Each structure stands twice: as C-alpha cells, then as structure tokens.
C-alpha cells in the first residue's frame, strides 16, 4: 500500500458518508414509493462490492505498479464526486434514496439532465472507477465497475418505469433526445 492508496480510501469513505447523509436526508414520506428492490440491492450489494474491491487491492494479483495511474485515479474520483454532487443539487428535493414520485414532481431536463437522464449515477460510476484506479489494482477495477454498473442499470430500469408512468409522453420525448448514462452513447 502506498500514500495514494491511503488517500483514496479516506476520500472514498468520507464521500460515501457525506453522500449518504445528503441523500437520506432527502428521503420523504410525501411521495409515492415505486422502489421495487433497487434501494435494498444498493444498500446490501454496494458495501459488499466496496469491501471486495478494497480487499483485492491489498493483494499482489492485479497490481498496477503505477503511482501515476493511481494519481489519475484520484483526479477521476474527484471528478465523479463533483458530477454526482452537482446532479443531486440540480435535482434538489426531487432526489430521494428510494424510487419515488412526489405529487408535485417535475421532470428535470436542464443542467446535467439535458445531456443524460441519470447524471448522479454517472458521477457515482466515474467516482468508483477513479477510486479503484487509485487503489492500484486491476481486479479491484473489474469487480467494482462490472458489479456496480449492474446495480445501477437495475436501478435505472426501476426509475425509468416510474418516470414513464408518472410523466407519460413527456418522459418518452425526453428519453428520445437524451441518453441514460453516457452522452451520445448510452
């Protein structure tokens, strides 16, 4: 383990804690809960994936042996945190930990949401990529990115079903001109 690895662990754990405080502060009973299972899946699967990725980074198998690439990972981690944080701020009180639609819910189509439908998940995935690169282990990268991507794709499926049910044609028009996660790609 080197200094960058330690810095990455601290940043990641502080970010997860702060993110949870902000997101769960926004939980509301004033909305129709349409979350089928994705929040539970994220709450159980996420920590298991994080712990596995961190554990793998202590082994020699898959070691990157590149401090420069680890530093790039820290930069990517910071960029991902920034994207996720901005997306949460832009969505405001409509951002909740569970898939929920408020009675006064509005379909957000400005800011980051003009480019992708799920910028907070994009930011999280960027942060996960940066974190695991900063850990300095390819196995950590593979585990984190493959499994968290699966969790978020399931979550996106639930959210989009709820948004389509709530907003109908308006959501379908929005979806036809934006991508889910990657601008111009997916």
C-alpha positions, 0 to 999 in steps of 0.5 A, spaced: 500 500 500 502 506 498 500 514 500 495 514 494 492 508 496 491 511 503 488 517 500 483 514 496 480 510 501 479 516 506 476 520 500 472 514 498 469 513 505 468 520 507 464 521 500 460 515 501 458 518 508 457 525 506 453 522 500 449 518 504 447 523 509 445 528 503 441 523 500 437 520 506 436 526 508 432 527 502 428 521 503 420 523 504 414 520 506 410 525 501 411 521 495 409 515 492 414 509 493 415 505 486 422 502 489 421 495 487 428 492 490 433 497 487 434 501 494 435 494 498 440 491 492 444 498 493 444 498 500 446 490 501 450 489 494 454 496 494 458 495 501 459 488 499 462 490 492 466 496 496 469 491 501 471 486 495 474 491 491 478 494 497 480 487 499 483 485 492 487 491 492 491 489 498 493 483 494 499 482 489 494 479 483 492 485 479 497 490 481 498 496 477 505 498 479 503 505 477 503 511 482 501 515 476 495 511 474 493 511 481 494 519 481 489 519 475 485 515 479 484 520 484 483 526 479 477 521 476 474 520 483 474 527 484 471 528 478 465 523 479 464 526 486 463 533 483 458 530 477 454 526 482 454 532 487 452 537 482 446 532 479 443 531 486 443 539 487 440 540 480 435 535 482 434 538 489 428 535 493 426 531 487 432 526 489 430 521 494 434 514 496 428 510 494 424 510 487 419 515 488 414 520 485 412 526 489 405 529 487 408 535 485 414 532 481 417 535 475 421 532 470 428 535 470 431 536 463 436 542 464 443 542 467 446 535 467 439 532 465 439 535 458 445 531 456 443 524 460 437 522 464 441 519 470 447 524 471 448 522 479 449 515 477 454 517 472 458 521 477 457 515 482 460 510 476 466 515 474 467 516 482 468 508 483 472 507 477 477 513 479 477 510 486 479 503 484 484 506 479 487 509 485 487 503 489 492 500 484 489 494 482 486 491 476 481 486 479 479 491 484 477 495 477 473 489 474 469 487 480 467 494 482 465 497 475 462 490 472 458 489 479 456 496 480 454 498 473 449 492 474 446 495 480 445 501 477 442 499 470 437 495 475 436 501 478 435 505 472 430 500 469 426 501 476 426 509 475 425 509 468 418 505 469 416 510 474 418 516 470 414 513 464 408 512 468 408 518 472 410 523 466 407 519 460 409 522 453 413 527 456 418 522 459 418 518 452 420 525 448 425 526 453 428 519 453 428 520 445 433 526 445 437 524 451 441 518 453 441 514 460 448 514 462 453 516 457 452 522 452 451 520 445 452 513 447 448 510 452 
